[in-house]
Amino acid sequence: MTPWMRTLHKWVGLLIGLQFVVWLGSGLMMSLLDPDKIEGNAQRAAKMDVPAWPADTVSPAQALRAAKHPAATLDSGWLLQQPVYRLQSPEGTEVIDARNGRRIDVDAALALRVAQAAYRGDGVPATPQYLEKTLETRANPDPVWRVDFGDAQDSTIYVSAHSGQVMEHRNATWRLFDIFWMLHIMDYSERVNFNKPLVVGMGIGGLWLALTGFWLLVTSFHLQEFIPRRWRRQRQLMVFAPGGAHLRTVTAANGDSVYVALAREGVNLPSNCGGGQSCGLCEVRVRGGAGKATAADRSHLADAKLKVGCRLACNLPVDEDLEIEVAGGASLWTEHWATVVKVEAVTPFLREIHLQPEHAADAQFQPGCYLQLHVPEYALPRSALWHPDDHRDDWTPLPLPATLQNKVAVRRSYSLAMPVSAAAGQLVLLARFSPGWQESRRHPPGKGSTYLYTLREGDRVRYSGPFGDFALSGVEREKIFIGAGAGMAPLRAMIQQRLEEGGGERIHYWYGARNARDCPYAAQMQALAEQHSNFSWHPVWSGDTEGGSARRVHDAIHEDLLRQHPDLAGCEFYLCGPPAMLAATRQLLRTLGVEESRIAYDDFKI
């Protein structure tokens, strides 16, 4: 029950949270508005002293006889300087002249005179408008005459079309207040009722949110968390390589996660989030049957992997003796050093970095794998970020802080951008700079990309790996590569290796960039297409274009290739790029009926 409750709790919380923002915001705005301006006191004429009732008026009985409808009540009063009787009946209010007993009709001319007498200011009255009903006089049931004065406050005076009395003074400030009042009480039609179903529903939703939040808090605790580690039962965690070789057996306290248990033994599984269940890199496979997959497992691992026992180590408790397989094998226990031998800016915000490892890269370093670079603590001036002069216009507008900092050492993952054999044994990485904003929201610049963009030739870096299972299938089957951004790195390496091996199958590469200037290796890809008749290169521009329409890469490949392809079931798909592009492309392929087993992807574990 907890996973769906957590999801429902999140969305209900978002809905209630938005309404709380509206409540607080509207309440704040109402409190900030000047009450005198809301009431329009500066535009109200001073109240006149009520004169003595004249002696020569007709009697109330005569006034009652002059009325068209039987009156329930009778009041005496004044209409401008004229004494009148006002008679109330179910049909409305009637006004009788107290001097001669005749009925007085409140027409436009009389309403204009009443409004002018009630107004103080330099506004010029407009022609009165007759209204049966308006929200601005919602407390009074009578039809009204509306008189606008066109002053700076946009003042309006409403005169009752029955009694001739001034009903309301309204102005621009009052109307603004009324909007916030409507939002505050959630009565979007009449603006008077606190007991609308929306308010009641929000109250019930808030109570449900509190109760389910408490439940989720309780269920998030494990009994072992309250028991000191030395008092917990000890479990055996046996670690194997995917090929079956036994790597190590470690002792874990009952209830520890696999990630924590291995970290205590100095074994750091790949992770960008430090075991926070958000990156999905710490994948392991449980031998002998895994427990039920959690929401975190399902969000990061494909169904095919879940079925064979793959789980996230940071979310997998050691509740019994456990056997697991980890990708990377001995690489998990070792760290390596490499020297930077070349740094090249291939686009304004994509940089190619060549590393010469101290120990020769072996057969494990295949296209599609990634390294975990160890990013140390640093505090560097902005000037440490170097760039070529022809990229100055791209970098100058970036609102980067004066000091670039990383206060805690972290690890970041980067894919090989070239087969090791083609790079003379060097490890070639492609890093995209993260300037620190997403959708107009400010974030600190990327810790890993900032570090890499300060590297110079001769600098030494520390890394672990290789890791990952994103690799070519080895089957001679038509291959379609779809990428964007730094997704160029593994896809380029895979394509280059496959062509060097002499693969004769059709190979398509569709790559999305904002424009030609942001597309790395375009000339190299075009050269490969000219050299190999079975390879085609299709760059797609999503931003500024000359003489063409902007398209997203998954839309372009659907329109130009997939929609009319005769045998999608016979193709393999390799995807790598930003999360949004990856999600859209995978959804497209599922819609087209492509089996999940034919889709390999690397989502950078973002």
N, C-alpha and C positions, 0 to 999 in steps of 0.2 A: 504493500500500500504506500510505502514511503516515497518511491520514485514519482508516481503520478501526483501524490500530494505535494511534493516539492515543486513540481512543474506548475500545478494549479496555484500553489501558494505564491509562486513568483509572479504569475500573470495577474492574479487578484491583487497582490501587493503593488504591482505597477499601476493598476487602475485606481486603487485607493490612494496610492501615493500621489498620483497626478491630481486627484480631487483635493487632497490635503494642500497641495501647492496652490490650487485655485482658491480654496478657502482662506488660506493664510494671506495670499497675495491680494485678494479682493478685500479682506478685512483690513489689511495694512493700508490699501489705497483709500478706503472709506475714512479711516482715521486721519489720513493726511490731508484730506480735502477740508477747506475752510467752511464751517457751518454757516457763517453769515453769507458766504457766496452761494452755498447750496440753497438757502432760503431766499436769496435775492433781496436781502434787506435794504441794500443800497438803492434798489429800483422800486421800493414800495413807498407810496405816498404816506405822509404822516396821518395818523388817525384823527379824524375831526371829532370835536365834542358833539355829543348827541343833543340836539335841541329839544326843548320841551314839546310835548305832544299838543298840537293845536286843539282849540275848543270847538271849532266849526267842522268837525269831521262827522261822517255818517256813523251810525251805530254798527256794532259788529253784526247785529241781526240783518241789517240792510246789506252788508257785505256778503253774508251767507246766502241771501236771496239772489245776489248778482252772480254767484258762482255757477259754472256749467255743471259741476259734479258735486254731490254731497260731500261736505268737508268733514274730516275727522278731527282736525285741530285748526286753530286760528291764532296767528301771531300778528302783532302790530310792529311796524318798523319803518325804515326809510329807504327810498330808492332815489339816490342822489339827494336833492333837496325836497323831495316829495314824500309826504306820509302815505303809507300803504298798509293794506292788510294782506298777509300771505296765508292762503288756505291750503292745507295739506289733505290730499285724498289719495286713494289707491291709484288713480290715474295720473297723479303728479301734483305739482304746485301751481296755484293760480294767484295772480297778483291783482288786487282790487285797489283802485284809487280811493284813499280814505276821505277825500274832500267831496267827490261826486258819486262814489259808488260804482264807477264803471271799471270794467276789466281792462288791464294793461297788457298788451302783447309785447314781449321782449324781442324786438326785431334787431336787425343788424345795426341800425343807427343808434338805438338805445344802448345796445351792447358796447358799441364803440365809445359812447360817452362815459359809460360806467368804467370801462377799461382805462380810458384816459384819466379819469378822476383817481384811479387806484395806482397810477404809474408815476414815477419820478425819474427823470432822466432826459437825455437828448435824443432818444429814439423817435422815429416817425412811425405812427401806427399804420399797419396795412389794412386792407379791406377784411372785415371779420369773415371767418369761415365757420359754417354750421357743421357740427359733428355730432352724430348720435352717440358715439362712444369713442374713447381714446384711453390708452394706457396711462397717459399723463394725468388723468382725472379719475383713475380707477376706483377711488374711494367714494365717488359721488355718482349715483345712478342717472342723474338728469342729463339730457343732451346739452351741449354747450356751444357757445360762440368762442372761437379761437381768434385772438388778436395778437399778431406778431409786431414787435416794435423795432426790430432790425438794429439794435444797439450792439455794443462790443460784447455784451454778455448773451446776445441772442435771446432776449427776454420775450416771454409769452405770458399773456394773462387770459385765463379762461373764465367766461361769464356764463352763469346758468341761463339756458334758454327758457326756463320756466319761472325762476324766482328773480332773475336779474341780479343776483348776488355774485360777487367774485368768488370763484371756486378755488382756483390755484394760481400761484405765481411760479412759473418755470423758467429755467435758463440753461445755458450750456453746462455749467458746473453741476446742476441738479441732474441733468441727463447722463453725465459721466458717472455720477454717484449711483444713479439708477441701474446702470449696466453692471457695476460692481455688486450692487445689492442683489440683482438677479442671479449673478454667478454665485454669490455667497449662500443664498437660500435655495438655489437649484430649482426655482420656479420660473421656467422659461416662457410661460404663457401669460399668467396673470400677475406674477411678481408680488404676491401677498401671502402665499401659503407656505408655512414651514413644514407642514406634514405631507409633503408630496412623496409619492412612492420612491423617487430617486434618493431623497434624503434618508428615508427609512432603509432602503436597500444598501446605501453606503454605510449606515450604522451597523446593519447586520453583517455586511462584508468586513467591516473593521473588527467586529467581535470575532468572526470566524478566522480572520487573519491572525489575531492575537492567540487564539486557542491552537490553531495549527502550527503557528510559529513555536509555541511552547512544546507541542508534541514533537516537532522536528528537532528541536534542541535536545529534548530528552533522548530521542532515538539516535542522535549523533554521538552520544557518549557510549563508551565501552567500559565494562566493569574493570577491565585490566588497566585502564588509564588511572584508576584510583588506587591501584596496588603497586607498591614499589617494585621495580624490575627484579631486584634480587629475590623477592618472595614469589615471583611467578614461576610456573613450570617451564623447564628448558625444553626447547624443541630443536630437532635437527633439520637444517635447511641444506639440501644437497643440490649443488649447482652443476649443470651439464652444458656442454656445447651442443649446438643443433645436430651435429653428427653423432652424438651419443657419448663423447669422451667426458669422463668425470673430471671436473675442474677443481672443485673444492667443496668441503662440507663445513658449514659454519653453525655455531650455536646461536639460537635466537630465543628471546623471552616470549612466552606465550602472549599473543595479542599484538606483537610488533608487526609492522608491515614489512614485506620483503625488502622494500627499498631501504628502510631504516636498519633492518638487520644486516644487510650487506654493507651499508655505509659505516656501521660500527666496526666492521672488519676491514675497513679501508677500501672497499669495493664501491666505486661510485658509478651507478648505472647512468646511461645517457639521460640528461634532463636539462631543460631550459627553465623549469619552474621550481626546482629544488624540492620535488616531491609534493607539489601542490595540486596535483590532478588536473592541470590545465594544459600541459604541452603534449602529453601522449607519447613521449619518447621512451619511457622506461618499460617498454613492453617485454614481457616474459611469457613462456608457455609452461603451464602446469602439466606435469606428467602424471598419468593415472587418473585423470578426471579433475576438472576444476569446478569450483562452486558456481553459484548463480552470478551472472555478470551484473555489475552495478551500472548505475546511470553514467558514471564517468567512463567505464569500460565501453559502453555502447556508443558514447559520443565520440570516442577516439579510434575505435577499432572496427574494422569491417566485420560483417556477419560471418564471413568465411573464417576469419581468424578466431572469432569468439567460439565457433563450433569446435575448433581443434584445441581449445583450452588456453588461448592467449588472453592475458589479463594485464592490467597496469600494476607494476610492482608497488607503486605508492599507495595502491588501493586494495592490496591483497594481504590479508592478515595471516600470520603464521599461527594458526590455531591447532595444528597438528604437525607431525613430521611431514616435510614437504619436499618434493623433487621438482625442480624447475629447469628449463632450458633458457639460456640467454644468448642473444645474438652478440657477436663480437668476440666471444670466447676469451682467450687470454688477453685480448686488448683491454678488457675491463681492469686487469690487474697491472697494466703497464701504462706509463706516460712517456711521451717522446718529445724531443726537441728538434726544431728545424730552424733554418736560417732563411730570412727573406732575401731572395736573389733578384727579384724583379717586381715592380709595381707599375701597373699601367691603367690609366683611366680610359675605359672603352666607351663610356658615355658619361655625361655629367655626374650621374649618381650610381654608376655601376663600375666597380674597380676589380681588375684581375690581379691576383697576388700569387706569385710563384714562390713555393717553399722548397728548400733543399733539405730533406730529412737527414738526420745524423745516421740513421740506420736505413738501409735500402728498403723501399716499399716492395712488399711481396705481392703474391697473387690475390690477396684479399682486397687490395685496393682496385676495385672494379668500378667502372662508370655506374653511377646511381648511388654509390655509398657516400657517407658523409663523415666528416671529422668533427670532434668536439674540441674547439679551441678554448684554452683556459684564459679567460680575460682577467687580468690582475686588477687590483685597486689602482686608481690613478686620479690625478687632479692636474689637468692640462689646460693651458690657455687656448682660446679659440684658434689662434694662429697656428697651432700644431696640426690642424686639419689642412693639409696642403691640397692644391688642385692646379691643373694646368691653366695658363692664362686664358685660353680660349673658352674655359668654363667659368670664368670670373662672373659673368653676368648671371649665371644660374645660381651661384653660391652667395653672392653679395646680398640678395634680398632675404636670405634665411634668417629668421629671428633666433639665432643660437645664443646661448648664454656666454658671458665672457670667460667663464671657467667651466670646463667639461669634467664631470666627476663620475667616478664609480667607487662607491664606498665599501662595497663587498665584492670579493672575487666571485665570478660567475663563469658558466660555460655556455657557449653558443655553438650551434651546429651549422656547418657549411659543406655543401656538396662539391665533389670533384667536378671541375669544369672541362677537363681534358683527360683522356686516357693516360695513365702513367707512362705507357710505352711511347706515346707520341710526344711526351713532355720530357724525354731524356731522364726519366726517373724522378722528376719533380712532382710535387703536389700542387696543382693549379686550382685556386678557389676563385669564385666570383661573388663579391659582396656588394649588396645594395645599401646605400646610406639611408638611415632612418632619421630624418631631421627632427622628429618630435612633435608632429601634429597629425591628427586624423580627423577628417570631417570637421574642420574648424576648431577642434579641441586641442589644447596644448598638452603635450606630454614631454618628458625629458628625452633628449636624443638617445638613440639606441646605444646601449652600452657596448655591445659587440662591434657594431659597425663603426662607432666612434673610435674604438681602439684600433681596428684594422685600417681606418683612414688616416691614422697617424704613423703607420709603419713606414720605415725607409729601408732601403737595401742595407743588409748587414745586421738588422735587428733579429733577435732570436725570439721564437714563440714556442709555447708548450701546447701539446695536443694529445688527445686520446683517440683511439679508433684504429681502423675504420669500423663503422656501424651501418646498420640499415639493410633492408631487403628489397629495395627498389632496384630492380635489375631486369635486363633483357631476358626473355624466356628461353632463348637458344633455339627456338623453332622458326623455320623459314616460312613465315606467314606475313601477309601484308600488315605493315605497321603504320600507325597514325600517331604522330607526336603533337601534342597541343600544350603550349606554354605561354608564359608572360613573365615580365619582371626578371628576378633572379632565377626563375625556373629555367632560364636558358642554360644554366650550368650543367645539371645532370643530363638534360635532353641532348644538348650538343655533344657531350662526351659519349653518350650511348650511340648517337647517329654516327659519329666519327669512327667509333670502334667497329660498328656493324659494317660500314662501308669499307674499312680497311681489311676486314675479314673476308670481303668479297661476297657478302650476302646479295643474292639476286632478287629478293622480293621487293615489291613496291614499298617505298618509304616516303611518307608525306610529313612535312613539318609546318605547322601553322603556329605562328608566334604573334602575340599581341603586344603592341607598344603604343604610346601616345602619338608618336610621330617617328619619322626616319632618324631623327637625331638621337632619340632615346632607344634605338634598336641596336643592341650589341652584335658584333660579328656578322652583320648583314652581308658584307662583301665576301667573307669566307663561306657563308651558307650559299650564296649565289654561285661562287666558284665550284663548290661541291655539286650543286645541281647541274652545272655545265659539264663537269667531269663524269658524272654518274647518271646515266639515262633513267635509272630506276628511282632516283631521288628528286623530289620536288620541294621547293621552298616558297612559303606563302606568308609574307609579313602582312599584318593587318593593323591599320592605324585607328585608334579610338579617339584621338584628339584632333589637333589642327592638321588639315590635309589640304593639298593643292590639287584642285580639279577632281576630287573624289569625295565620297561620303564617309563619315566616321562610322565605324562598326566595332562591336565587341567581337573578340576572337571566336567565341563559341557560336555567335550568330552567323559569322562569316563562314565558318566551316560547315555549319548546318545548311546554309543556303547554297554554297558552291560545291560541296562534296557529299556530305552524308545523306542529304535528302534524296539524291538520285543514285546513290551507290548501290550496285546490284547485290552485294553480299557482305553486309556489315557483320554477320555472324562469323565470317571467315577472317576478320581483322583483329589485330591487337591494338590497344590504345594505351598510350603512356602520357600521363598528365603531370604537370608541375607548374605552380604559380601561386599567386595570392589566393587567400581563402575564398573570396567572393567568386573569382573566375573559376576556381576548382569546383566549388559547389554547383555553379550554374552548368558547367560542362558535364559533371557526373549526372546531374538531373536530366540533361538533354540525352545522354547516352542511355539512361534507364528508360526514358520515354520512347526511345527508338528501339528498345528491346535488346540492347547489348547486354550479354551476361556479365555479372560482376567479376567472374573469373578472368574475363578478357580485358579488364581495366586495371592497370597498375598506376599508382599515383604517389606523389610525395607532396605532402601539404606543409612542409617546413615545420610541422608541429606547432603552428601558431594558435 
